[in-house]
């Protein structure tokens, strides 16, 4: 696990999303930051995750005010909102004390590390890379970005070369027997190991 095991997810994410909502509300003039957050909540529910990249662009107020703009155009218009999020994330995201030293000792002993996160593969890879932790993990398993990606109702775990992760289809959640069996099969370990 990564979130709240190697770092405090909420202590960076909440201030970052608040900063983004504040910046977006300034672009939207008559829309309060609280309304932006309420509308973001609706988008997050739609995708069953709060970590959908560019979810802000799908809120009702932006669609109403800027509906004629392309997604790329909206990214430019709301660039400051995304920068506000990233500034807060950069300022606040930090590994818990002792994590780097602990992972170093584990790897120095020859232990193979496999990570598994319910966060999507794009954001988890980005987060652990920014923290300087990615190189400790031999393999990472993470959720598909949305229910539409990463397979169907069957448990089809797919390799994603761009993020160097195995993508676990939603709605699979930890702990998943299928993921553990996949790790065991790929590594030559046994379930007793």
VEXROFI-852674 format. One line per 8 residues: their letters; for each residue x, y, z of N, C-alpha, C, CB. Coordinates in nm, 2 decimals. Glycine has a CB too. Example, Ala and Ser with C-alpha at 12.3 -4.5 7.8 and 13.67 -1.06 7.14 Angstrom:
REM VEXROFI-852674
as = 1.32/-0.57/0.78/1.23/-0.45/0.78/1.32/-0.33/0.78/1.13/-0.45/0.90  1.28/-0.22/0.71/1.37/-0.11/0.71/1.29/0.00/0.79/1.41/-0.06/0.57 .
//
This chain:
REM VEXROFI-852674
xxxxxxxx = 0.08/-0.12/0.00/0.00/0.00/0.00/0.09/0.12/0.00/-0.10/0.00/0.12  0.04/0.23/-0.06/0.12/0.36/-0.06/0.05/0.47/0.02/0.13/0.40/-0.21  -0.07/0.50/-0.02/-0.14/0.61/0.04/-0.16/0.58/0.19/-0.28/0.64/-0.02  -0.12/0.68/0.28/-0.13/0.67/0.42/-0.05/0.56/0.48/-0.27/0.65/0.46  0.04/0.50/0.41/0.14/0.41/0.46/0.28/0.46/0.44/0.13/0.27/0.38  0.31/0.52/0.32/0.44/0.58/0.30/0.43/0.73/0.31/0.49/0.54/0.16  0.32/0.79/0.30/0.30/0.93/0.31/0.15/0.96/0.35/0.33/1.00/0.17  0.12/1.08/0.39/-0.01/1.12/0.43/-0.08/1.18/0.31/-0.01/1.22/0.55 .
xxxxxxxx = -0.17/1.10/0.26/-0.25/1.14/0.14/-0.33/1.26/0.16/-0.33/1.02/0.09  -0.41/1.26/0.27/-0.51/1.37/0.29/-0.44/1.50/0.32/-0.60/1.33/0.41  -0.33/1.50/0.39/-0.26/1.62/0.43/-0.21/1.70/0.31/-0.15/1.60/0.52  -0.19/1.63/0.19/-0.15/1.71/0.07/-0.27/1.73/-0.02/-0.04/1.64/0.00  -0.36/1.62/-0.03/-0.46/1.63/-0.13/-0.57/1.73/-0.10/-0.52/1.49/-0.15  -0.61/1.74/0.03/-0.72/1.83/0.07/-0.68/1.97/0.04/-0.76/1.81/0.21  -0.56/2.02/0.09/-0.52/2.16/0.06/-0.50/2.18/-0.09/-0.40/2.19/0.14  -0.46/2.08/-0.16/-0.43/2.10/-0.31/-0.57/2.12/-0.38/-0.36/1.98/-0.36 .
xxxxxxxx = -0.67/2.04/-0.35/-0.80/2.05/-0.42/-0.87/2.18/-0.37/-0.89/1.93/-0.39  -0.85/2.22/-0.25/-0.91/2.35/-0.21/-0.84/2.47/-0.28/-0.89/2.37/-0.05  -0.71/2.46/-0.30/-0.64/2.57/-0.38/-0.69/2.57/-0.52/-0.49/2.55/-0.37  -0.71/2.45/-0.58/-0.76/2.45/-0.72/-0.90/2.50/-0.73/-0.76/2.30/-0.77  -0.99/2.47/-0.63/-1.13/2.52/-0.63/-1.13/2.67/-0.62/-1.21/2.45/-0.52  -1.04/2.72/-0.53/-1.03/2.87/-0.51/-0.99/2.94/-0.64/-0.93/2.90/-0.40  -0.89/2.89/-0.71/-0.84/2.95/-0.84/-0.95/2.93/-0.94/-0.71/2.88/-0.88  -1.02/2.82/-0.95/-1.12/2.80/-1.05/-1.24/2.90/-1.03/-1.17/2.66/-1.05 .
xxxxxxxx = -1.27/2.92/-0.91/-1.39/3.01/-0.88/-1.36/3.15/-0.92/-1.42/3.01/-0.73  -1.23/3.19/-0.92/-1.20/3.33/-0.97/-1.22/3.34/-1.12/-1.05/3.36/-0.94  -1.19/3.23/-1.19/-1.22/3.23/-1.34/-1.37/3.22/-1.37/-1.15/3.11/-1.40  -1.44/3.17/-1.28/-1.59/3.15/-1.30/-1.67/3.27/-1.25/-1.63/3.02/-1.24  -1.60/3.36/-1.19/-1.67/3.49/-1.14/-1.77/3.46/-1.04/-1.73/3.56/-1.25  -1.89/3.42/-1.07/-2.00/3.41/-0.98/-2.02/3.27/-0.92/-2.13/3.44/-1.06  -1.92/3.19/-0.92/-1.92/3.06/-0.86/-1.82/3.05/-0.74/-1.89/2.95/-0.97  -1.87/3.02/-0.63/-1.79/3.01/-0.51/-1.70/2.89/-0.51/-1.88/3.01/-0.38 .
xxxxxxxx = -1.59/2.89/-0.43/-1.51/2.77/-0.42/-1.59/2.65/-0.37/-1.39/2.80/-0.33  -1.68/2.67/-0.28/-1.77/2.57/-0.22/-1.85/2.50/-0.33/-1.86/2.62/-0.11  -1.90/2.58/-0.42/-1.98/2.53/-0.53/-1.89/2.45/-0.63/-2.05/2.65/-0.61  -1.77/2.50/-0.65/-1.68/2.42/-0.74/-1.65/2.29/-0.67/-1.54/2.50/-0.75  -1.63/2.28/-0.54/-1.61/2.16/-0.47/-1.73/2.07/-0.48/-1.57/2.18/-0.33  -1.85/2.12/-0.47/-1.97/2.04/-0.48/-1.98/1.98/-0.62/-2.10/2.13/-0.45  -1.95/2.06/-0.72/-1.96/2.01/-0.85/-1.85/1.90/-0.88/-1.95/2.12/-0.95  -1.73/1.93/-0.82/-1.63/1.83/-0.84/-1.67/1.69/-0.77/-1.50/1.88/-0.77 .
xxxxxxxx = -1.74/1.70/-0.66/-1.79/1.58/-0.59/-1.87/1.50/-0.69/-1.86/1.62/-0.47  -1.96/1.57/-0.77/-2.04/1.49/-0.86/-1.96/1.42/-0.97/-2.14/1.59/-0.93  -1.85/1.49/-1.02/-1.76/1.43/-1.12/-1.69/1.31/-1.05/-1.66/1.53/-1.17  -1.64/1.33/-0.93/-1.57/1.22/-0.86/-1.66/1.10/-0.84/-1.52/1.27/-0.73  -1.79/1.12/-0.81/-1.88/1.01/-0.80/-1.90/0.94/-0.93/-2.02/1.06/-0.74  -1.91/1.01/-1.04/-1.93/0.95/-1.17/-1.82/0.85/-1.20/-1.93/1.06/-1.28  -1.70/0.89/-1.16/-1.58/0.80/-1.19/-1.54/0.71/-1.08/-1.46/0.89/-1.24  -1.61/0.73/-0.96/-1.57/0.65/-0.85/-1.43/0.67/-0.80/-1.60/0.50/-0.87 .
xxxxxxxx = -1.38/0.79/-0.81/-1.25/0.83/-0.77/-1.24/0.98/-0.76/-1.14/0.77/-0.86  -1.16/1.02/-0.66/-1.13/1.17/-0.65/-1.01/1.21/-0.72/-1.12/1.21/-0.50  -0.94/1.11/-0.78/-0.81/1.13/-0.85/-0.82/1.12/-1.00/-0.71/1.04/-0.79  -0.93/1.17/-1.06/-0.94/1.17/-1.20/-0.87/1.30/-1.25/-1.09/1.17/-1.25  -0.76/1.28/-1.33/-0.69/1.40/-1.38/-0.79/1.49/-1.46/-0.58/1.36/-1.47  -0.78/1.61/-1.44/-0.86/1.72/-1.51/-1.01/1.70/-1.49/-0.83/1.71/-1.66  -1.05/1.64/-1.38/-1.19/1.63/-1.34/-1.26/1.77/-1.34/-1.21/1.56/-1.21  -1.18/1.87/-1.30/-1.23/2.01/-1.29/-1.30/2.05/-1.42/-1.12/2.11/-1.26 .
xxxxxxxx = -1.25/2.01/-1.53/-1.30/2.05/-1.66/-1.44/1.99/-1.69/-1.20/2.01/-1.77  -1.48/1.90/-1.61/-1.61/1.84/-1.63/-1.72/1.89/-1.54/-1.60/1.69/-1.61  -1.69/1.99/-1.45/-1.79/2.04/-1.36/-1.89/2.12/-1.44/-1.73/2.13/-1.25  -2.01/2.12/-1.38/-2.13/2.18/-1.45/-2.10/2.33/-1.48/-2.25/2.17/-1.36  -2.05/2.41/-1.39/-2.03/2.55/-1.41/-1.93/2.58/-1.53/-1.97/2.61/-1.28  -1.83/2.50/-1.54/-1.74/2.51/-1.66/-1.81/2.48/-1.79/-1.61/2.43/-1.64  -1.88/2.37/-1.78/-1.95/2.33/-1.91/-2.05/2.44/-1.95/-2.02/2.19/-1.88  -2.12/2.50/-1.85/-2.22/2.60/-1.88/-2.15/2.73/-1.94/-2.30/2.63/-1.76 .
xxxxxxxx = -2.05/2.77/-1.87/-1.98/2.89/-1.91/-1.89/2.88/-2.03/-1.91/2.95/-1.79  -1.82/2.77/-2.04/-1.72/2.75/-2.15/-1.75/2.63/-2.24/-1.58/2.73/-2.08  -1.88/2.60/-2.25/-1.92/2.48/-2.33/-1.87/2.47/-2.47/-2.06/2.47/-2.33  -1.85/2.58/-2.53/-1.80/2.58/-2.67/-1.65/2.56/-2.69/-1.84/2.71/-2.74  -1.58/2.56/-2.58/-1.43/2.54/-2.58/-1.40/2.39/-2.58/-1.37/2.61/-2.46  -1.29/2.36/-2.65/-1.24/2.22/-2.65/-1.17/2.19/-2.52/-1.13/2.20/-2.77  -1.15/2.07/-2.49/-1.08/2.02/-2.37/-0.94/2.09/-2.36/-1.07/1.87/-2.36  -0.87/2.09/-2.47/-0.74/2.15/-2.47/-0.74/2.30/-2.44/-0.67/2.13/-2.60 .
xxxxxxxx = -0.84/2.36/-2.49/-0.86/2.51/-2.47/-0.89/2.53/-2.32/-0.97/2.56/-2.56  -0.98/2.44/-2.26/-1.01/2.45/-2.12/-0.89/2.43/-2.03/-1.12/2.35/-2.09  -0.80/2.34/-2.07/-0.68/2.32/-1.99/-0.60/2.45/-1.98/-0.60/2.21/-2.05  -0.60/2.53/-2.09/-0.53/2.65/-2.09/-0.60/2.76/-2.01/-0.51/2.70/-2.24  -0.73/2.77/-2.03/-0.81/2.86/-1.95/-0.80/2.84/-1.80/-0.96/2.86/-1.99  -0.79/2.72/-1.76/-0.79/2.68/-1.62/-0.65/2.64/-1.57/-0.89/2.58/-1.58  -0.55/2.67/-1.65/-0.41/2.64/-1.62/-0.37/2.68/-1.48/-0.32/2.70/-1.72  -0.41/2.80/-1.44/-0.37/2.85/-1.30/-0.44/2.76/-1.20/-0.42/3.00/-1.29 .
xxxxxxxx = -0.55/2.71/-1.22/-0.62/2.62/-1.12/-0.54/2.49/-1.10/-0.76/2.59/-1.16  -0.49/2.44/-1.21/-0.41/2.32/-1.20/-0.27/2.35/-1.14/-0.39/2.25/-1.34  -0.22/2.46/-1.17/-0.09/2.50/-1.11/-0.11/2.52/-0.96/-0.04/2.63/-1.17  -0.23/2.58/-0.92/-0.25/2.59/-0.77/-0.26/2.46/-0.70/-0.39/2.67/-0.75  -0.32/2.36/-0.77/-0.32/2.22/-0.71/-0.18/2.17/-0.70/-0.41/2.13/-0.80  -0.10/2.18/-0.81/0.03/2.13/-0.81/0.13/2.20/-0.71/0.09/2.14/-0.95  0.11/2.33/-0.70/0.19/2.40/-0.60/0.17/2.35/-0.46/0.16/2.55/-0.60  0.04/2.33/-0.42/0.01/2.28/-0.29/0.06/2.13/-0.27/-0.14/2.28/-0.26 .
xxxxxxxx = 0.04/2.05/-0.38/0.09/1.91/-0.37/0.24/1.91/-0.35/0.05/1.84/-0.50  0.31/1.99/-0.43/0.46/1.99/-0.42/0.50/2.04/-0.28/0.52/2.09/-0.53  0.43/2.14/-0.23/0.47/2.19/-0.10/0.44/2.09/0.02/0.39/2.32/-0.07  0.34/2.01/0.00/0.29/1.93/0.12/0.32/1.78/0.11/0.15/1.95/0.13  0.33/1.73/-0.01/0.35/1.58/-0.03/0.49/1.54/0.02/0.33/1.54/-0.17  0.50/1.46/0.12/0.63/1.42/0.17/0.61/1.28/0.23/0.68/1.52/0.28  0.72/1.20/0.22/0.71/1.06/0.28/0.72/1.08/0.43/0.83/0.98/0.23  0.66/0.99/0.50/0.66/0.98/0.64/0.81/0.97/0.68/0.58/0.87/0.70 .
xxxxxxxx = 0.84/1.02/0.80/0.98/1.00/0.85/1.02/0.86/0.86/1.00/1.07/0.99  1.14/0.82/0.81/1.19/0.69/0.82/1.15/0.60/0.70/1.14/0.62/0.94  1.07/0.65/0.61/1.03/0.56/0.49/1.14/0.54/0.40/0.91/0.63/0.42  1.22/0.64/0.36/1.33/0.62/0.27/1.43/0.53/0.33/1.39/0.76/0.24  1.47/0.55/0.46/1.57/0.47/0.52/1.52/0.32/0.53/1.60/0.52/0.66  1.39/0.31/0.57/1.33/0.17/0.58/1.33/0.10/0.45/1.19/0.18/0.64  1.29/0.16/0.35/1.28/0.10/0.21/1.43/0.07/0.17/1.21/0.19/0.11  1.52/0.15/0.20/1.66/0.13/0.16/1.71/0.00/0.23/1.75/0.25/0.20 .
xxxxxxxx = 1.69/-0.01/0.36/1.73/-0.13/0.43/1.67/-0.26/0.38/1.70/-0.12/0.58  1.54/-0.25/0.35/1.47/-0.37/0.29/1.53/-0.41/0.16/1.32/-0.33/0.27  1.55/-0.31/0.07/1.61/-0.35/-0.06/1.75/-0.39/-0.05/1.60/-0.22/-0.15  1.83/-0.33/0.05/1.97/-0.38/0.07/1.98/-0.52/0.11/2.04/-0.29/0.17  1.87/-0.57/0.17/1.86/-0.71/0.22/1.82/-0.80/0.10/1.77/-0.73/0.34  1.79/-0.75/-0.02/1.75/-0.83/-0.13/1.61/-0.86/-0.14/1.83/-0.95/-0.13  1.53/-0.80/-0.06/1.38/-0.82/-0.06/1.32/-0.76/-0.18/1.32/-0.77/0.07  1.24/-0.83/-0.25/1.16/-0.77/-0.36/1.03/-0.71/-0.31/1.13/-0.88/-0.47 .
xxxxxxxx = 1.01/-0.59/-0.36/0.89/-0.52/-0.31/0.79/-0.50/-0.42/0.93/-0.38/-0.26  0.66/-0.53/-0.39/0.55/-0.52/-0.48/0.45/-0.43/-0.42/0.49/-0.66/-0.51  0.41/-0.32/-0.49/0.32/-0.23/-0.44/0.18/-0.25/-0.50/0.36/-0.09/-0.46  0.07/-0.22/-0.42/-0.06/-0.23/-0.47/-0.14/-0.12/-0.42/-0.13/-0.37/-0.43  -0.21/-0.04/-0.51/-0.28/0.08/-0.47/-0.42/0.08/-0.54/-0.21/0.20/-0.50  -0.52/0.13/-0.46/-0.65/0.15/-0.52/-0.65/0.28/-0.60/-0.76/0.16/-0.41  -0.54/0.36/-0.58/-0.53/0.49/-0.66/-0.50/0.44/-0.81/-0.42/0.58/-0.61  -0.53/0.53/-0.90/-0.51/0.49/-1.04/-0.37/0.49/-1.08/-0.59/0.59/-1.13 .
xxxxxxxx = -0.34/0.42/-1.18/-0.20/0.39/-1.22/-0.12/0.52/-1.25/-0.19/0.30/-1.33  -0.19/0.62/-1.31/-0.12/0.74/-1.35/-0.08/0.82/-1.23/-0.21/0.82/-1.44  -0.17/0.84/-1.14/-0.14/0.93/-1.02/-0.05/0.86/-0.92/-0.26/0.97/-0.95  -0.06/0.73/-0.90/0.03/0.66/-0.81/0.17/0.66/-0.86/-0.02/0.51/-0.78  0.19/0.63/-0.98/0.33/0.64/-1.04/0.39/0.78/-1.03/0.33/0.59/-1.19  0.31/0.88/-1.06/0.35/1.02/-1.05/0.39/1.05/-0.90/0.24/1.11/-1.10  0.30/1.01/-0.81/0.33/1.04/-0.67/0.45/0.98/-0.61/0.21/1.00/-0.58  0.47/0.85/-0.64/0.59/0.78/-0.58/0.72/0.82/-0.65/0.57/0.63/-0.58 .
xxxxxxxx = 0.71/0.86/-0.78/0.82/0.92/-0.85/0.86/1.05/-0.79/0.79/0.93/-1.00  0.76/1.14/-0.77/0.79/1.27/-0.71/0.86/1.25/-0.57/0.67/1.35/-0.70  0.82/1.15/-0.49/0.87/1.13/-0.36/1.01/1.05/-0.36/0.77/1.04/-0.28  1.05/1.01/-0.48/1.18/0.94/-0.49/1.17/0.80/-0.44/1.28/1.02/-0.42  1.05/0.74/-0.45/1.03/0.60/-0.40/1.01/0.50/-0.51/0.92/0.60/-0.31  0.99/0.54/-0.63/0.95/0.44/-0.74/1.06/0.33/-0.76/0.93/0.52/-0.87  1.18/0.37/-0.75/1.29/0.27/-0.77/1.29/0.16/-0.67/1.42/0.34/-0.78  1.23/0.17/-0.56/1.23/0.06/-0.46/1.14/-0.05/-0.50/1.19/0.12/-0.32 .
xxxxxxxx = 1.04/-0.03/-0.58/0.94/-0.13/-0.61/0.97/-0.20/-0.74/0.80/-0.06/-0.62  0.97/-0.34/-0.73/0.99/-0.42/-0.84/0.87/-0.42/-0.94/1.02/-0.56/-0.80  0.76/-0.42/-0.88/0.63/-0.42/-0.96/0.53/-0.34/-0.88/0.58/-0.56/-0.99  0.45/-0.26/-0.95/0.34/-0.19/-0.89/0.21/-0.23/-0.96/0.36/-0.03/-0.90  0.11/-0.25/-0.88/-0.03/-0.28/-0.92/-0.11/-0.16/-0.88/-0.08/-0.41/-0.87  -0.20/-0.11/-0.97/-0.28/0.01/-0.94/-0.41/-0.01/-1.02/-0.21/0.14/-0.97  -0.51/0.07/-0.97/-0.64/0.07/-1.04/-0.64/0.13/-1.18/-0.74/0.13/-0.95  -0.73/0.09/-1.26/-0.75/0.16/-1.39/-0.80/0.30/-1.36/-0.84/0.08/-1.48 .
xxxxxxxx = -0.77/0.38/-1.46/-0.82/0.52/-1.44/-0.97/0.54/-1.42/-0.77/0.61/-1.56  -1.04/0.46/-1.49/-1.19/0.46/-1.48/-1.24/0.33/-1.50/-1.25/0.57/-1.58  -1.37/0.31/-1.48/-1.44/0.18/-1.50/-1.43/0.14/-1.64/-1.58/0.19/-1.46  -1.41/0.23/-1.74/-1.41/0.20/-1.88/-1.27/0.14/-1.92/-1.44/0.32/-1.96  -1.17/0.16/-1.84/-1.04/0.11/-1.88/-0.99/-0.01/-1.80/-0.94/0.22/-1.86  -0.90/-0.09/-1.85/-0.83/-0.19/-1.78/-0.91/-0.32/-1.78/-0.81/-0.15/-1.64  -1.00/-0.35/-1.87/-1.06/-0.48/-1.87/-1.21/-0.46/-1.85/-1.00/-0.57/-1.77  -1.28/-0.57/-1.83/-1.42/-0.57/-1.81/-1.45/-0.64/-1.68/-1.49/-0.64/-1.93 .
xxxxxxxx = -1.57/-0.71/-1.68/-1.61/-0.77/-1.55/-1.51/-0.88/-1.51/-1.74/-0.83/-1.57  -1.44/-0.95/-1.61/-1.35/-1.05/-1.57/-1.22/-0.98/-1.52/-1.31/-1.14/-1.69  -1.15/-1.05/-1.43/-1.03/-0.99/-1.37/-0.91/-1.00/-1.47/-1.00/-1.06/-1.24  -0.90/-0.91/-1.56/-0.79/-0.91/-1.66/-0.69/-0.80/-1.62/-0.85/-0.88/-1.80  -0.58/-0.84/-1.56/-0.48/-0.74/-1.52/-0.39/-0.72/-1.64/-0.40/-0.80/-1.40  -0.37/-0.59/-1.68/-0.30/-0.56/-1.80/-0.17/-0.48/-1.77/-0.39/-0.49/-1.90  -0.07/-0.50/-1.83/0.06/-0.42/-1.82/0.04/-0.29/-1.89/0.18/-0.50/-1.88  0.08/-0.18/-1.83/0.07/-0.05/-1.88/0.21/0.01/-1.90/-0.02/0.05/-1.80 .
xxxxxxxx = 0.27/0.00/-2.02/0.41/0.04/-2.03/0.44/0.18/-2.00/0.46/0.01/-2.17  0.34/0.27/-2.03/0.36/0.41/-2.01/0.39/0.45/-1.86/0.25/0.50/-2.06  0.31/0.38/-1.77/0.33/0.41/-1.63/0.41/0.30/-1.56/0.19/0.42/-1.56  0.45/0.19/-1.63/0.52/0.08/-1.58/0.45/0.02/-1.46/0.66/0.13/-1.53  0.32/0.00/-1.48/0.24/-0.06/-1.37/0.15/-0.17/-1.43/0.15/0.04/-1.30  0.11/-0.26/-1.35/0.00/-0.35/-1.39/-0.13/-0.28/-1.35/0.02/-0.49/-1.32  -0.22/-0.27/-1.44/-0.35/-0.20/-1.42/-0.46/-0.31/-1.38/-0.39/-0.12/-1.54  -0.52/-0.28/-1.27/-0.62/-0.37/-1.22/-0.76/-0.31/-1.25/-0.61/-0.39/-1.06 .
xxxxxxxx = -0.84/-0.38/-1.32/-0.97/-0.32/-1.36/-1.05/-0.28/-1.24/-1.05/-0.42/-1.45  -1.13/-0.17/-1.26/-1.22/-0.13/-1.15/-1.35/-0.22/-1.18/-1.26/0.02/-1.16  -1.42/-0.26/-1.08/-1.42/-0.21/-0.95/-1.34/-0.29/-0.85/-1.56/-0.20/-0.90  -1.25/-0.37/-0.89/-1.16/-0.45/-0.80/-1.10/-0.36/-0.70/-1.06/-0.53/-0.87  -1.10/-0.40/-0.57/-1.05/-0.32/-0.46/-0.96/-0.41/-0.38/-1.16/-0.25/-0.38  -0.87/-0.35/-0.30/-0.79/-0.42/-0.21/-0.88/-0.48/-0.09/-0.67/-0.34/-0.15  -0.84/-0.59/-0.04/-0.75/-0.68/-0.09/-0.81/-0.77/-0.20/-0.69/-0.77/0.03  -0.74/-0.79/-0.30/-0.80/-0.87/-0.41/-0.72/-1.00/-0.43/-0.79/-0.79/-0.55 .
xxxxxxxx = -0.79/-1.11/-0.41/-0.72/-1.24/-0.43/-0.67/-1.25/-0.57/-0.83/-1.35/-0.40  -0.74/-1.20/-0.67/-0.69/-1.21/-0.81/-0.55/-1.14/-0.82/-0.79/-1.16/-0.90  -0.54/-1.03/-0.76/-0.41/-0.96/-0.77/-0.30/-1.03/-0.70/-0.42/-0.81/-0.71  -0.33/-1.09/-0.58/-0.23/-1.16/-0.51/-0.19/-1.29/-0.59/-0.28/-1.21/-0.37  -0.28/-1.35/-0.65/-0.26/-1.47/-0.74/-0.17/-1.43/-0.86/-0.39/-1.54/-0.78  -0.20/-1.31/-0.91/-0.12/-1.26/-1.03/0.02/-1.24/-0.99/-0.19/-1.14/-1.09  0.04/-1.18/-0.88/0.18/-1.15/-0.83/0.25/-1.29/-0.81/0.18/-1.07/-0.69  0.19/-1.38/-0.74/0.25/-1.51/-0.71/0.28/-1.58/-0.85/0.15/-1.60/-0.63 .
xxxxxxxx = 0.19/-1.58/-0.94/0.22/-1.64/-1.07/0.33/-1.58/-1.15/0.09/-1.64/-1.16  0.34/-1.45/-1.14/0.45/-1.37/-1.22/0.58/-1.38/-1.16/0.41/-1.23/-1.23  0.59/-1.40/-1.03/0.72/-1.40/-0.96/0.78/-1.53/-0.93/0.70/-1.32/-0.83  0.70/-1.64/-0.94/0.75/-1.77/-0.91/0.74/-1.80/-0.76/0.89/-1.78/-0.96  0.68/-1.71/-0.69/0.66/-1.74/-0.55/0.55/-1.84/-0.53/0.63/-1.61/-0.47  0.53/-1.89/-0.41/0.41/-1.96/-0.38/0.33/-1.89/-0.28/0.45/-2.11/-0.32  0.20/-1.93/-0.26/0.12/-1.86/-0.17/0.17/-1.87/-0.03/-0.03/-1.91/-0.18  0.25/-1.98/0.00/0.31/-2.00/0.13/0.42/-1.90/0.16/0.36/-2.14/0.14 .
x = 0.49/-1.85/0.05/0.59/-1.75/0.07/0.54/-1.62/0.12/0.67/-1.73/-0.07 .
//
